[in-house]
Amino acid sequence: MRSVTYSMGVSLDGYIVGPDGGFDWTAPDDEVFRFVTDEIRQVGVHLMGRRLYETMLYWETAEQDPSLSAPMLEWAAVWNPLPKVVFSTTLRSVQGNARLLSGGLAQEIERLRAEPKDGDIAIGGAALAAEAAAAGLIDEYRPRVHPVMVGGGVPFFPRAERRVDLDLVETRTFDSRVVCLRYRVARRAAR
């Protein structure tokens, strides 16, 4: 069965966006960019909300930007053909290899899990991830922790009133002092 993964840059105090709406501190260097590109190669479909979709629209035409580094161009080459599902009640259309849904996240994840396809089901955007987490649908959390505290904003982890046990699967520290953590949700049998 395909795993649902949630991977984003996060401040040490747990936010993907600061209180001012900024996230410039998540800009990856070439080493982290290559890591994220390798991670996205393992994805078969990416689910996202409207805000993340609008942020990622830049990559639809990024290859036209002469200032991009080789790792960024490689990312665009992997990202653009990747199938995407955008969840929004306000958008009327989407671009690129994306389709639009207005609801039914749990049903869409179950439908995608049942498909005989390869690759993880990645989820991006805090609100959408929180909905999936509340339904117990996230299999792995993969925060890339940046060496900054922003003091508030949009949290990476959903604020839920339930405990979720995790098993540490992998850690990696980059030269930029970014630390990637990979936790699998522990689905232990009831005793």
Summary of the structure (lengths in Angstrom):
residues: 191
radius of gyration: 16.3
end to end distance: 24.1
largest distance: 58.6
contacts: 535
relative contact order: 0.25
helix: 30%
strand: 29%
